Amino acid sequence: MQVQVSGHHLDIGDALRTHVTDRLEAAVDKYFDRPVDANVTITKDGFNYRADCAVHLSSGMYVKAEGQATEVYAAFDAALERLEKRLRRYKRKLKNHNNNNKPELPAETVPSFVIEAVSENEEVEEDAQPVIIAEGTTDIPKLSVGDAVMRMDLSDAPFVMFRNGDGGLCLVYRRQDGNIGWVDTSRDSQKA
């Protein structure tokens, strides 16, 4: 596994780099045989340190976690603890005996865009269009609601869009009160 350890406005020494690499490889190897790569970024955040860990698994899943503490090693250990918990849950979900007989569903590819907002100092013309700063394709997989929530939790994403068993577009998202919201467009189209 290839591990990249970097510091944001912080110099990472060899001792910390070795500690992070050894502990992260041991934690990920405990649950998965073939992880692809991992990135760890350590940032000085006021009086605290923040460690952001991201692991790319061979299944294509990205698992992210972060931890904060007043010491660098403690911040990484907190992030690693959260990462191990998410890896354990994902592994348990993969080994769930109820999912053994389900055929793998194909994913669809759709374009995705990242659009830059206009700064407040610039004058906007009446017919002006926003500037597109990134464009790419994103897979919209066929998932159950539980699988979509698990994918959202593992990737620390604010939402996940997916297709349900009927082929309709669905969206799960984390609400401001901490609960999970679910939008099912296929049910709306059946009522009409």
Secondary structure, 3 states (H helix, E strand, C coil): CEEEEEEECCCCCHHHHHHHHHHHHHHHHHHCCCEEEEEEEEEEECCEEEEEEEEEECCCCEEEEEEEECCHHHHHHHHHHHHHHHHHHHHHHHCCHHHCCCCCCCCEEEEEEEEECCCCCCCCCCCCCCEEEEEEEEEECECCHHHHHHHHHHHCCCEEEEECCCCCEEEEEECCCCCEEEEEHHHHHHHC
